[in-house]
Amino acid sequence: MNAPPSFIRMHYISTRGQTKPHTFSEAVEAGLAPDGGLFLPEKLPNIADKLPAWSKLTYPELAAEFFTLFAPEISHAEWHQLTAEAYRRFDSPDVAPLKKITDKTYVLELFHGPTLAFKDFALQLLGLLYKRQVEHTGKRLSVLGATSGDTGSAAIHGCLGRDGITIFILYPNGRVAPLQERQMACTGADNVFAISVPGTFDDAQRVVKETFGDTAFAKSVNLSAVNSINIARVLAQCVYYIWACLKLPESVRATAEYVVPTGNFGNVLAGWMAQQMGMPAGGFRVATNQNDILHRFLTSGEYSQSEVHPSHAPSMDIQAASNFERFLYYILDQSAERVREVMALIKSGAPFKIDLPKTSLRSTRMDDDQIVRVIAQMWQDWQYVLDPHTACAFTDMAQDRVSVVLATASPAKFPEVVQQATGNEPTHPTLEALKSKPLQTWPMAADVATVQEFIRQQTSHGSKA
């Protein structure tokens, strides 16, 4: 396939409308827009006529063809090199195998990457884009993110040992699974800093957003965002929806419902955006745990934050879903002014209600007791082992269409819950190897000035204290 003509450009604009358009590379490096908004493509391309040819491609080839539409400043050949390298370490030849459970239920396994979670699809690629950026500009990058579990380990393993990149990941102390913490804090790499902070994921994410909001500081350390606020992550996640669609029988593609365990909204947003580009889909179900702010919003139109309750599915223990702003931009008729108004309300903590337009999204919730029962039932009926996040998808299954459930993490990352449900402890060699390694963390207050000073110290001399 030929690359698009060199004069075609794709620009990225902020959801808040007060930032100049950026190229793909500029938007990836910045992460968060200077006005505090999130980058989106100025216009989504139509991919419908490309799908027949794309159905013959391998996963890395499909990712390369897709990204060529969004970043033509990177050559077609280089995109193929980047995606081939990004997905080289996945342990399934399909990268994202689509498993048929019944005639009406498929599971898209997204846990075959280096850290056994769906975040690897975006973050293995993003690490290579950061490496490319450092090589092209000669400037060191300070990569900053917050995690409720899987993002941190995937981001770290995407940047592990890369020259010119220092990565800082904030996570809520005691609120990620023990093996998730070990994936972040047992690397021994000189360019990795796993920072535990008191509170919840939302507290860690607030520090990250406010740190990026200090544009003078962000510029002084060449800061880049690794969270799903980075547009490259959302685009990379679009690819596995297209892949799954093309693996389904053609007769069910237009009606299939994608069921997505959701905390920060980026995963389901990627599927919804792929549908807006012309991917056939019958709809999307947002599957939440007991921290169900997105379920409450999608069923009532009311956005009301409440206390975060620790759960069996810790990566979904969120009340301030970062990617929700991108969805707001679309459902508010792409009005940056209205987005700014709503985001000010969210920041204040004030509840608000909007009239929801008809979309292809619906939602469900599941509490901890149900999670255990679902894992047990799936094992009993089908000898298929779910992790606690994926288990949240198995309720209110559509009876009149095919469901494609996104399996977001390996059950081996959550052995206690799975053993409680099935009587068997799931294991994985890479996780077993972590259990004997010492933890290396940097505990500190969830305070912007404290975190900034730490980043400044580490980037000033380029090695650990």
C-alpha positions in Angstrom: 0.0 0.0 0.0 1.2 3.5 -0.8 1.7 6.2 1.7 -0.6 9.2 1.4 0.7 12.2 -0.5 3.2 14.2 1.5 1.1 17.4 1.4 -1.7 15.8 3.4 -1.5 16.9 7.0 -3.4 15.8 10.1 -3.8 18.4 12.8 -4.7 17.9 16.4 -6.8 20.4 18.3 -7.6 20.8 22.0 -11.1 19.9 23.4 -10.9 23.3 25.1 -10.2 25.2 22.0 -7.5 27.6 23.2 -4.4 25.8 21.9 -3.0 26.2 18.4 -3.2 23.0 16.2 -0.4 20.5 16.6 1.0 17.8 14.4 0.8 14.2 15.7 4.4 14.3 16.9 3.9 17.6 18.7 0.6 16.3 20.3 2.3 13.1 21.5 5.2 14.9 23.0 3.0 17.4 24.8 0.5 14.8 26.0 -1.8 17.4 27.6 -2.7 20.5 25.6 -1.4 23.7 27.1 -4.9 25.0 27.8 -5.6 21.9 30.0 -7.6 20.1 27.3 -7.0 16.9 25.5 -5.9 16.5 21.9 -8.2 15.1 19.2 -7.8 14.8 15.4 -9.3 17.9 13.8 -11.3 15.5 11.6 -11.7 11.7 11.8 -10.9 9.9 8.5 -13.3 7.4 7.0 -11.9 3.9 7.0 -14.9 2.0 5.7 -13.5 1.5 2.1 -10.1 0.3 3.5 -11.5 -2.6 5.6 -11.6 -5.2 2.9 -7.8 -4.8 2.2 -7.0 -4.5 5.9 -8.7 -7.8 6.7 -5.7 -9.6 5.1 -3.1 -7.9 7.3 -1.2 -9.1 10.4 -1.8 -7.1 13.6 1.4 -5.0 13.2 0.6 -4.3 9.6 -2.9 -3.2 10.4 -1.6 -0.8 13.1 0.9 0.7 10.7 -1.7 1.3 8.0 -4.1 2.9 10.6 -1.4 5.2 12.0 -0.3 6.3 8.6 -3.7 8.1 8.3 -3.1 10.0 11.5 0.6 10.8 11.3 1.7 11.2 7.6 4.8 13.1 8.8 6.1 9.7 9.8 6.8 7.6 6.6 4.8 4.5 5.8 7.9 2.4 6.0 8.8 3.7 9.4 5.3 3.1 10.7 5.7 -0.5 9.7 9.1 -0.7 11.5 7.6 0.9 14.6 4.6 -1.4 14.9 6.6 -4.5 14.1 8.9 -3.7 17.0 6.1 -2.7 19.3 4.2 -6.0 19.0 7.3 -8.3 18.7 7.3 -9.3 22.4 3.6 -10.3 22.6 3.3 -14.1 23.3 0.4 -14.8 20.9 1.0 -15.0 17.1 -2.3 -13.1 16.6 -1.2 -10.4 19.2 -4.9 -10.0 20.1 -6.5 -13.4 19.7 -10.3 -13.4 19.4 -11.6 -16.5 21.3 -15.0 -17.9 20.6 -16.8 -19.0 23.8 -20.3 -19.6 22.3 -22.0 -18.6 19.1 -23.0 -15.3 20.8 -19.9 -14.6 22.9 -16.4 -13.9 21.9 -13.5 -12.7 24.1 -10.8 -10.5 22.7 -7.7 -11.3 24.7 -5.7 -8.2 25.2 -3.3 -9.5 27.8 -0.5 -11.1 25.8 1.9 -8.2 26.0 5.0 -7.8 28.3 2.9 -6.7 31.3 -0.1 -8.9 30.7 -2.6 -6.1 30.3 -4.3 -4.2 27.4 -2.3 -1.1 28.2 0.7 -2.8 26.4 -0.9 -2.2 23.0 -0.5 1.5 23.3 2.5 1.8 25.6 4.9 -0.4 23.8 4.3 1.8 20.7 4.4 5.0 22.7 7.7 4.1 24.2 9.1 3.8 20.7 7.6 7.1 19.7 9.3 8.7 22.7 12.6 7.1 21.6 12.1 8.4 18.1 11.4 11.9 19.5 14.5 12.0 21.6 16.6 10.8 18.6 15.1 13.5 16.3 15.3 16.4 18.7 18.3 15.6 20.9 16.3 16.6 24.0 15.7 14.4 27.0 12.1 13.5 27.9 10.5 13.4 31.3 7.5 11.1 31.1 4.9 11.5 33.8 1.8 9.5 34.5 -0.6 8.3 37.2 -2.0 4.8 37.4 -4.7 2.7 39.1 -2.7 -0.4 38.3 -1.9 -1.5 34.7 -1.0 1.8 33.0 2.0 2.3 35.3 3.6 -1.1 34.6 2.9 -0.9 30.9 4.3 2.6 30.6 7.4 1.7 32.5 8.0 -1.4 30.4 7.6 0.7 27.3 10.3 3.2 28.4 12.5 0.7 30.3 16.2 1.5 29.9 15.6 3.9 26.9 18.4 6.5 26.6 17.1 10.1 27.0 13.9 9.1 28.8 13.1 9.3 32.5 9.7 8.0 33.6 7.8 8.9 36.8 4.6 7.0 37.7 2.4 8.0 40.6 0.1 5.4 42.1 -2.2 5.2 45.2 -0.4 3.5 48.0 -2.1 0.2 49.0 -4.7 0.6 46.2 -3.1 -1.4 43.4 -2.7 -5.2 43.3 0.5 -6.4 44.8 1.8 -7.9 41.5 0.9 -4.6 39.7 3.1 -2.7 42.2 5.9 -5.2 41.7 5.8 -4.8 37.9 6.4 -1.1 38.5 8.8 -1.2 41.4 11.0 -4.2 40.8 12.6 -3.3 37.4 16.0 -2.1 38.8 16.2 0.4 35.9 17.9 3.7 36.5 15.4 5.7 34.5 12.3 4.5 36.4 10.7 6.1 39.4 7.6 4.4 41.0 6.1 7.0 43.3 3.5 5.9 45.9 1.2 8.6 47.2 -1.6 8.6 49.8 -5.2 8.6 48.7 -6.8 7.3 45.5 -6.0 7.2 41.8 -7.9 10.5 41.4 -5.5 12.2 43.8 -2.5 10.9 41.8 -4.1 12.0 38.6 -4.9 15.5 40.0 -1.2 16.0 40.8 -0.3 14.9 37.2 -2.8 17.2 35.6 -1.8 20.2 37.7 1.9 19.5 37.1 1.2 19.7 33.3 -0.9 22.8 33.9 2.3 24.5 35.2 3.6 25.2 31.6 6.8 26.8 32.8 7.7 23.7 34.8 6.6 21.3 32.0 8.8 23.1 29.5 11.8 23.2 31.8 11.9 19.4 32.2 10.5 18.6 28.7 7.5 16.8 30.3 5.3 14.3 28.4 2.1 12.6 29.5 1.9 8.8 29.3 -1.6 8.5 30.6 -4.6 7.9 28.3 -4.8 11.6 28.0 -2.1 11.1 25.3 -3.8 10.8 22.0 -1.4 8.1 20.7 -2.8 5.8 23.4 -6.4 6.2 22.3 -5.5 5.8 18.6 -3.4 2.6 19.3 -6.4 1.2 21.1 -8.7 1.8 18.1 -6.7 -0.8 16.2 -7.7 -3.8 18.2 -11.4 -3.0 17.7 -10.8 -2.9 14.0 -8.8 -6.2 14.2 -11.6 -7.9 16.2 -14.3 -6.6 13.8 -12.4 -8.1 10.8 -12.0 -11.4 12.6 -15.7 -11.8 13.2 -18.0 -13.4 10.7 -19.0 -10.7 8.2 -22.7 -11.4 8.9 -22.5 -10.2 12.5 -20.1 -7.3 12.3 -22.7 -4.5 12.0 -24.6 -5.7 15.0 -21.9 -6.9 17.4 -21.8 -5.2 20.8 -18.3 -4.6 22.3 -18.3 -4.9 26.1 -15.6 -2.9 27.7 -14.4 -3.0 31.4 -14.0 0.7 32.0 -12.4 3.0 34.5 -10.8 5.9 32.8 -13.0 5.8 29.6 -10.1 5.6 27.2 -10.6 2.0 26.2 -14.3 2.3 25.3 -13.7 5.7 23.7 -11.3 4.2 21.3 -13.9 1.7 20.1 -16.6 4.4 19.8 -14.1 6.6 17.7 -13.4 3.6 15.4 -17.2 3.3 14.8 -17.3 7.0 14.0 -14.6 6.3 11.4 -16.7 3.7 9.7 -16.0 0.4 11.5 -19.2 -1.6 11.6 -20.5 -2.1 15.2 -23.8 -2.5 16.9 -22.8 -0.6 20.0 -20.7 -0.6 23.1 -21.4 -1.5 26.7 -19.4 0.3 29.4 -18.9 -2.3 32.2 -18.1 -0.6 35.5 -17.4 -2.0 38.9 -18.9 -0.6 42.1 -17.3 2.7 41.4 -20.0 3.4 38.9 -19.9 7.1 38.0 -19.9 6.4 34.3 -22.8 3.9 34.6 -24.8 6.5 36.6 -24.0 9.2 34.0 -24.9 7.0 31.0 -28.2 5.9 32.5 -29.3 9.3 33.9 -27.2 12.1 32.4 -26.1 13.1 35.9 -22.4 13.3 36.7 -21.9 13.2 40.4 -18.6 12.2 42.0 -18.7 10.1 45.2 -16.1 8.3 47.4 -13.9 5.7 45.7 -14.4 2.3 47.3 -11.5 -0.2 46.9 -12.6 -3.2 44.9 -11.5 -6.6 43.4 -11.0 -4.7 40.1 -8.6 -1.9 41.3 -7.8 -0.5 37.8 -11.4 0.7 37.7 -11.5 2.4 41.1 -11.9 5.8 39.6 -14.3 8.7 39.9 -12.7 11.2 37.6 -12.4 9.5 34.2 -9.8 11.5 32.2 -10.9 10.5 28.7 -14.5 11.5 29.5 -13.6 15.0 28.3 -13.0 13.7 24.8 -16.4 12.1 24.7 -18.0 15.3 26.1 -16.4 17.2 23.2 -18.3 15.0 20.7 -21.6 14.8 22.5 -21.6 18.6 23.1 -21.5 19.2 19.4 -17.7 19.8 19.4 -18.2 23.1 21.4 -15.0 23.9 23.2 -16.8 26.6 25.2 -19.3 24.1 26.6 -16.5 21.6 27.3 -14.7 24.3 29.3 -17.9 25.0 31.3 -18.5 21.4 32.1 -14.9 20.6 33.0 -14.9 23.6 35.4 -17.9 22.0 37.1 -16.2 18.6 37.3 -13.1 20.2 38.8 -15.2 21.9 41.5 -16.7 18.6 42.4 -20.2 20.0 41.7 -22.7 17.5 40.3 -24.4 18.4 37.0 -26.8 17.0 34.5 -27.0 17.2 30.8 -29.5 15.9 28.2 -27.7 13.0 26.7 -28.0 12.6 22.9 -28.7 9.1 21.6 -25.3 7.3 21.2 -24.2 3.7 20.7 -23.2 3.4 24.4 -25.0 1.7 27.2 -23.6 0.6 30.6 -23.8 -1.9 33.5 -22.2 -2.2 37.0 -21.0 -5.1 39.1 -20.0 -5.3 42.8 -17.3 -7.5 44.3 -19.6 -10.3 45.3 -20.9 -10.6 41.7 -17.3 -10.5 40.3 -16.4 -13.6 42.3 -19.6 -15.4 41.3 -19.0 -14.6 37.6 -15.4 -15.8 37.7 -16.6 -19.0 39.3 -19.4 -19.5 36.8 -17.2 -19.0 33.7 -14.7 -21.5 35.1 -17.4 -24.0 35.9 -19.3 -23.6 32.5 -16.5 -23.1 30.0 -13.2 -23.7 31.8 -12.3 -20.1 31.0 -10.5 -18.0 33.6 -11.4 -14.3 33.9 -9.6 -11.6 35.7 -11.8 -9.4 38.0 -12.0 -6.5 35.5 -13.1 -8.7 32.6 -15.6 -10.4 34.9 -17.5 -7.0 35.1 -18.5 -7.5 31.5 -20.5 -10.7 32.1 -23.8 -9.3 33.1 -26.8 -8.2 31.1 -25.4 -9.9 28.0 -27.2 -9.0 24.8 -29.5 -11.8 23.8 -30.2 -10.7 20.2 -26.6 -10.1 19.0 -23.0 -11.2 19.3 -21.0 -9.8 22.2 -17.3 -9.2 22.0 -15.9 -8.9 25.6 -12.5 -7.2 25.9 -10.4 -9.2 28.3 -8.2 -6.4 29.7 -5.7 -8.3 32.0 -4.3 -11.7 32.7 -6.0 -13.5 35.7 -2.5 -14.2 37.0 -2.2 -10.6 38.0 -5.0 -11.1 40.5 -4.4 -14.5 42.0 -6.2 -14.1 45.3 -9.6 -13.2 43.8 -9.3 -15.9 41.1 -8.3 -18.6 43.6 -11.2 -17.6 45.8 -13.6 -18.1 42.9 -12.1 -21.1 41.2 -10.0 -22.9 43.8 -7.0 -22.6 41.6 -4.2 -20.0 41.8 -3.3 -18.6 38.3 0.4 -18.0 37.7 2.6 -16.6 35.0 6.4 -17.0 34.8 7.1 -13.3 34.5 5.1 -12.6 37.6 6.5 -15.4 39.6 10.0 -14.0 38.9 9.0 -10.7 40.5 8.1 -12.2 43.9 11.7 -12.5 45.1 12.8 -9.1 43.9 13.1 -6.1 46.3 10.6 -3.2 45.9 12.1 0.2 45.1 9.5 3.0 45.5 9.7 6.7 46.3 6.8 7.5 48.7 5.8 11.1 48.9 2.8 13.4 49.5 0.2 13.9 46.7 1.4 17.4 46.4 2.3 19.2 43.1 5.3 21.1 44.5 6.8 18.0 46.1 6.5 15.9 42.9 7.9 18.7 40.8 10.9 19.1 43.0 11.5 15.4 42.9 11.3 15.4 39.1 13.6 18.4 38.9 16.2 16.7 41.1 16.2 13.4 39.1 16.3 15.1 35.7 19.1 17.5 36.7 21.6 14.7 37.1 20.0 11.9 35.1 20.3 9.1 37.6 18.7 7.8 40.8 19.6 9.3 44.2 
